[in-house]
Amino acid sequence: MSVLDDWVADVAAALNLDPAALDTDLVLDLTRDVAHGVARPAAPLTAFLVGLAAGRAGGDPDDVRAAVATVLALIAARPRTA
């Protein structure tokens, strides 16, 4: 296991989450896209907001994917800056 995998497992256990239900790559890809498409500080805030939205919707992996898809659509719709 990598340090990241160990950390995610530790945090999931501390927060009583099933680590098997977590899609780490999806969240990392999301934060990368937000950091590059919006602003670096927006990345962790967006991940937090996606987590809140997914939790309110029921919290299963499909809810996370739906919230991520919504954010990615927002990024795609943003005007490009030079």
Backbone as numpy.savetxt, mean C-alpha at the origin, in Angstrom:
# Nx Ny Nz CAx CAy CAz Cx Cy Cz
14.90 -15.57 5.16 14.06 -14.37 5.16 14.94 -13.12 5.16
14.47 -12.09 4.48 15.17 -10.82 4.48 14.77 -10.00 5.70
15.48 -8.94 5.92 15.14 -8.03 7.02 13.72 -7.50 6.83
13.37 -7.18 5.58 12.02 -6.68 5.30 10.97 -7.75 5.63
11.22 -8.98 5.22 10.28 -10.07 5.53 10.13 -10.27 7.04
11.25 -10.22 7.73 11.22 -10.36 9.20 10.41 -9.23 9.83
10.65 -8.01 9.34 9.95 -6.84 9.88 8.45 -6.95 9.64
8.05 -7.30 8.43 6.63 -7.43 8.11 6.00 -8.51 8.98
6.67 -9.62 9.16 6.15 -10.69 10.01 5.99 -10.22 11.45
6.97 -9.48 11.96 6.90 -8.97 13.34 5.76 -7.98 13.51
5.64 -7.05 12.56 4.57 -6.04 12.65 3.21 -6.70 12.50
3.08 -7.63 11.55 1.81 -8.32 11.37 1.41 -9.04 12.66
2.35 -9.72 13.29 2.04 -10.43 14.54 1.63 -9.44 15.63
2.35 -8.33 15.73 2.05 -7.34 16.77 0.69 -6.70 16.56
0.26 -6.59 15.30 -1.02 -5.97 14.99 -2.13 -6.99 14.77
-1.82 -8.26 15.06 -2.79 -9.35 14.93 -3.32 -9.46 13.50
-2.40 -9.38 12.53 -2.74 -9.52 11.12 -2.17 -10.83 10.60
-2.82 -11.40 9.61 -2.34 -12.63 9.00 -1.28 -12.26 7.96
-0.01 -12.60 8.19 1.03 -12.23 7.24 0.82 -12.85 5.87
0.12 -13.98 5.79 -0.14 -14.62 4.50 -1.10 -13.80 3.64
-1.88 -12.93 4.28 -2.84 -12.10 3.55 -2.24 -10.79 3.08
-0.97 -10.54 3.42 -0.34 -9.27 3.06 0.38 -9.40 1.73
0.15 -8.44 0.85 0.83 -8.41 -0.45 1.87 -7.30 -0.40
3.04 -7.64 0.13 4.10 -6.66 0.32 4.52 -6.02 -0.99
4.64 -6.83 -2.03 5.05 -6.28 -3.33 4.05 -5.25 -3.86
2.76 -5.51 -3.67 1.74 -4.56 -4.11 1.91 -3.21 -3.43
2.13 -3.24 -2.13 2.28 -1.99 -1.37 3.59 -1.29 -1.75
4.66 -2.04 -1.91 5.93 -1.42 -2.31 5.83 -0.81 -3.70
5.16 -1.50 -4.61 4.98 -0.95 -5.96 4.12 0.32 -5.90
3.08 0.29 -5.08 2.24 1.47 -4.93 3.05 2.66 -4.42
3.82 2.44 -3.37 4.57 3.56 -2.80 5.62 4.08 -3.77
6.21 3.20 -4.57 7.15 3.64 -5.60 6.44 4.53 -6.63
5.27 4.07 -7.08 4.53 4.84 -8.09 4.09 6.19 -7.55
3.67 6.23 -6.30 3.26 7.50 -5.69 4.47 8.41 -5.52
5.58 7.86 -5.05 6.79 8.67 -4.85 7.26 9.30 -6.15
7.17 8.55 -7.25 7.64 9.06 -8.54 6.58 9.86 -9.27
5.30 9.53 -9.06 4.23 10.19 -9.79 3.61 11.36 -9.08
3.83 11.48 -7.79 3.24 12.57 -7.01 4.36 13.29 -6.25
4.79 12.71 -5.15 5.89 13.27 -4.35 6.31 12.21 -3.35
7.59 12.21 -3.02 8.10 11.20 -2.07 7.33 11.16 -0.76
7.07 12.31 -0.13 6.36 12.24 1.15 4.93 11.71 1.04
4.38 11.71 -0.17 3.02 11.21 -0.36 2.97 9.68 -0.28
4.09 9.01 -0.48 4.10 7.55 -0.54 3.66 6.89 0.77
4.28 7.19 1.91 3.82 6.52 3.14 2.42 6.96 3.55
2.09 8.22 3.28 0.74 8.69 3.62 -0.31 7.97 2.79
-0.01 7.76 1.52 -0.93 7.04 0.65 -1.09 5.60 1.09
0.01 4.95 1.46 -0.08 3.57 1.94 -0.95 3.50 3.19
-0.82 4.47 4.05 -1.64 4.52 5.26 -3.12 4.69 4.89
-3.41 5.60 3.95 -4.79 5.83 3.53 -5.39 4.60 2.86
-4.60 3.90 2.05 -5.06 2.66 1.43 -5.39 1.64 2.51
-4.56 1.54 3.53 -4.84 0.63 4.64 -6.13 0.98 5.38
-6.33 2.26 5.61 -7.57 2.68 6.27 -8.78 2.33 5.41
-8.70 2.66 4.12 -9.83 2.38 3.23 -10.11 0.88 3.14
-9.07 0.10 3.01 -9.24 -1.36 2.92 -9.83 -1.92 4.21
-9.37 -1.41 5.34 -9.90 -1.86 6.62 -11.37 -1.53 6.78
-11.75 -0.36 6.36 -13.16 0.04 6.46 -14.04 -0.78 5.52
-13.47 -1.20 4.40 -14.24 -1.98 3.43 -14.37 -3.45 3.84
-13.61 -3.88 4.80 -13.68 -5.27 5.25 -12.31 -5.85 5.53
-11.30 -5.32 4.86 -9.93 -5.69 5.17 -9.38 -6.91 4.49
-10.10 -7.50 3.54 -9.51 -8.66 2.88 -8.61 -8.20 1.73
-7.79 -9.10 1.19 -6.84 -8.71 0.14 -7.50 -8.05 -1.07
-8.73 -8.44 -1.41 -9.42 -7.79 -2.52 -9.70 -6.32 -2.23
-9.97 -5.99 -0.98 -10.20 -4.60 -0.59 -8.92 -3.78 -0.76
-7.79 -4.38 -0.41 -6.50 -3.69 -0.58 -6.24 -3.46 -2.06
-6.44 -4.51 -2.87 -6.21 -4.36 -4.32 -7.12 -3.30 -4.92
-8.36 -3.24 -4.49 -9.30 -2.24 -5.01 -8.85 -0.83 -4.63
-8.41 -0.65 -3.40 -7.94 0.67 -2.96 -6.69 1.07 -3.73
-5.79 0.13 -3.94 -4.57 0.41 -4.71 -4.93 0.78 -6.14
-5.86 0.06 -6.75 -6.28 0.36 -8.12 -6.87 1.77 -8.21
-7.61 2.18 -7.20 -8.17 3.53 -7.18 -7.07 4.58 -7.16
-6.07 4.36 -6.32 -4.96 5.31 -6.22 -4.16 5.34 -7.52
-3.91 4.18 -8.10 -3.15 4.14 -9.36 -3.91 4.87 -10.47
-5.23 4.78 -10.47 -6.03 5.52 -11.44 -5.89 7.02 -11.22
-5.84 7.44 -9.96 -5.63 8.86 -9.67 -4.28 9.34 -10.18
-3.26 8.54 -9.99 -1.93 8.90 -10.47 -1.94 9.01 -11.99
-2.56 8.04 -12.66 -2.60 8.03 -14.12 -3.34 9.25 -14.67
-4.32 9.75 -13.92 -5.11 10.89 -14.37 -4.44 12.23 -14.09
-3.39 12.22 -13.30 -2.71 13.49 -12.96 -1.98 14.04 -14.19
-1.99 15.36 -14.32 -1.19 15.95 -15.40 0.28 15.68 -15.15
0.99 15.38 -16.20 2.43 15.14 -16.10 3.15 16.47 -15.95
4.14 16.48 -15.06 4.98 17.67 -14.91 6.36 17.35 -15.45
7.02 18.36 -15.97 8.33 18.14 -16.59 9.42 18.04 -15.59
